[in-house]
């Protein structure tokens, strides 16, 4: 028996709520896991994985989930209030990423190692640079009078699409980090696969959210 449109809508919203809640928990759990593994403060390098997971796993995920109609932790705020919180979280993520990048550069300098010698390093640098550009672009949405010739709806679409690309770059950097000697020397077996699933799960949730909010809606417009 076919389900009614209303029932399908309720099921769909319930699935999105559950997936959003899972993204919150996975992002937080993964960040805590990496921090425990890295033991921040035990060495200069230990701050790098801690700060990068905090930036790209937790803060960026929360910044994007702010706009989720089903799973946002700030649904009681106005759209403008949530946009401000989004900007603050993204700025904190960028600061953590820049600090993490700076510390690993300093660490490599101390050891005399080459920079950007791995795919993880290259992906991480691109992700950090992209995050910086994305935050700069967000200023135009906070203050649309700065870009009077651009329609606000188009700016939001471009910002959301670019933000999704940046988030996926950050997730790719995290995935590549889990193939590094530092990570695989400690995390093996089933735990490694569970860790790899974390950025994959959050990426799928964020992709679905952005697609439904902007990209899919744009496609169906006449």
C-alpha positions in Angstrom: 0.0 0.0 0.0 1.4 3.4 -1.0 2.1 5.9 1.7 0.4 9.3 1.6 2.3 12.4 0.8 1.9 13.6 4.4 3.2 10.3 5.8 6.2 10.3 3.5 6.9 13.9 4.5 6.9 12.9 8.2 9.2 10.0 7.5 11.6 12.1 5.5 11.7 14.8 8.2 12.3 12.1 10.9 15.2 10.7 8.9 16.7 14.1 8.4 16.4 14.8 12.2 18.0 11.5 13.0 20.8 12.0 10.5 21.4 15.5 11.9 21.6 14.3 15.4 24.0 11.6 14.3 26.2 14.2 12.7 26.3 16.2 15.9 27.4 13.2 17.9 29.8 11.8 15.3 31.6 15.2 14.9 32.0 15.7 18.7 33.0 12.0 19.3 35.6 12.1 16.5 37.1 15.3 17.8 37.4 14.0 21.3 38.8 10.7 20.0 41.6 12.5 18.1 42.3 14.8 21.1 42.7 11.8 23.4 44.9 10.1 20.8 47.1 13.2 20.2 47.3 14.2 23.9 47.6 18.0 23.3 50.5 19.5 25.1 52.6 16.4 25.1 54.5 17.7 22.1 54.4 20.6 19.5 52.9 18.2 16.9 50.2 17.0 19.3 48.3 20.3 18.8 48.1 19.9 15.0 45.7 16.9 14.9 43.8 18.3 17.8 43.2 21.7 16.3 42.5 20.4 12.8 39.9 18.0 14.0 38.3 20.7 16.1 38.2 23.0 13.1 37.1 20.7 10.3 35.2 18.0 12.2 33.4 19.8 15.0 33.3 23.6 14.5 32.6 23.5 10.7 30.0 20.8 11.1 28.2 22.7 13.8 28.4 25.9 11.8 26.6 24.3 8.9 24.1 22.4 11.0 23.0 25.7 12.5 20.8 26.2 9.4 19.3 22.7 9.5 15.5 23.1 10.0 15.3 19.7 11.8 18.5 19.3 13.8 19.9 22.8 14.5 20.7 23.4 18.2 19.7 27.0 17.7 16.3 26.7 16.1 14.8 29.2 18.5 17.0 32.0 17.1 16.0 34.1 14.1 17.6 33.5 10.7 19.8 36.5 11.3 20.8 35.2 14.7 21.7 31.8 13.3 23.7 33.5 10.5 25.7 35.4 13.1 26.4 32.2 15.1 27.4 30.5 11.8 29.9 33.2 11.1 31.4 33.0 14.6 31.8 29.2 14.4 33.3 29.4 11.0 35.7 32.1 12.1 36.7 30.0 15.1 37.2 27.0 12.8 39.5 29.1 10.5 41.5 30.4 13.5 42.0 26.8 14.8 43.0 25.6 11.3 45.5 28.4 10.8 47.0 27.7 14.2 47.2 24.0 13.5 48.8 24.7 10.1 51.3 27.1 11.7 52.3 24.6 14.4 52.9 21.8 12.0 55.0 24.0 9.8 57.1 25.0 12.8 57.3 21.3 13.8 58.6 20.3 10.4 61.1 23.2 10.5 62.5 22.0 13.8 62.9 18.5 12.4 64.2 19.6 9.1 61.5 17.8 7.2 60.0 18.9 3.8 56.7 20.7 3.6 53.8 19.5 1.5 55.4 16.2 0.9 52.2 14.2 1.3 48.7 14.4 -0.2 47.4 15.0 3.3 49.6 18.1 3.6 48.5 19.5 0.2 44.8 18.8 0.9 45.1 20.4 4.3 46.7 23.6 2.9 44.1 23.9 0.2 41.3 23.3 2.8 42.7 26.1 5.1 43.1 28.5 2.2 39.6 27.7 0.9 38.2 28.3 4.4 39.9 31.7 4.5 38.3 32.7 1.2 35.0 31.3 2.3 35.0 33.4 5.5 35.9 36.5 3.4 32.9 35.7 1.1 30.6 35.4 4.1 31.2 39.1 4.9 29.2 39.9 1.7 26.2 38.1 3.1 26.5 39.7 6.5 26.7 43.1 4.9 25.0 42.8 1.5 25.3 46.5 0.9 29.0 45.9 0.2 27.9 44.0 -3.0 24.8 46.0 -4.3 25.0 44.6 -7.8 24.7 41.0 -6.7 21.2 39.5 -5.9 21.2 38.2 -2.3 19.7 34.9 -3.3 22.5 34.3 -5.8 25.1 35.2 -3.2 23.6 32.7 -0.8 23.6 30.0 -3.5 27.3 30.6 -4.4 28.3 30.8 -0.7 26.5 27.6 0.1 28.0 25.7 -2.9 31.5 27.0 -2.1 31.1 26.2 1.5 30.2 22.6 0.7 33.3 22.3 -1.5 35.4 23.7 1.4 33.8 21.3 3.9 34.5 18.3 1.6 38.1 19.5 1.2 38.5 19.6 5.0 36.9 16.1 5.3 39.3 14.8 2.6 42.2 16.2 4.6 41.0 14.4 7.7 40.6 11.1 5.8 44.1 11.4 4.4 45.4 12.1 7.9 44.1 8.8 9.0 46.4 7.1 6.5 49.4 8.8 8.0 52.1 6.9 9.9 51.2 8.7 13.1 47.6 7.6 13.0 48.0 4.1 11.7 50.7 3.3 14.2 48.2 3.7 17.0 44.8 3.1 15.4 44.3 -0.3 13.7 41.6 -2.8 12.8 38.0 -2.0 13.3 38.6 1.2 15.2 40.4 2.6 12.2 37.4 1.9 9.9 35.1 3.4 12.5 37.3 6.5 12.6 37.3 6.8 8.8 33.5 6.6 8.8 33.2 9.7 10.9 34.0 12.4 8.3 32.2 10.3 5.7 29.0 10.4 7.7 29.1 14.1 8.5 30.0 14.9 4.9 26.9 13.0 3.6 24.7 14.8 6.1 26.0 18.2 5.2 25.8 17.4 1.4 22.2 16.4 1.9 21.4 19.6 3.9 23.0 22.0 1.4 21.5 20.1 -1.6 18.0 20.3 -0.2 18.3 23.9 0.9 19.9 25.4 -2.1 21.0 23.2 -5.0 17.9 21.0 -5.4 15.6 24.0 -4.9 17.5 25.9 -7.6 17.1 23.0 -10.1 13.3 22.7 -9.7 12.7 26.5 -10.2 11.1 27.2 -13.6 
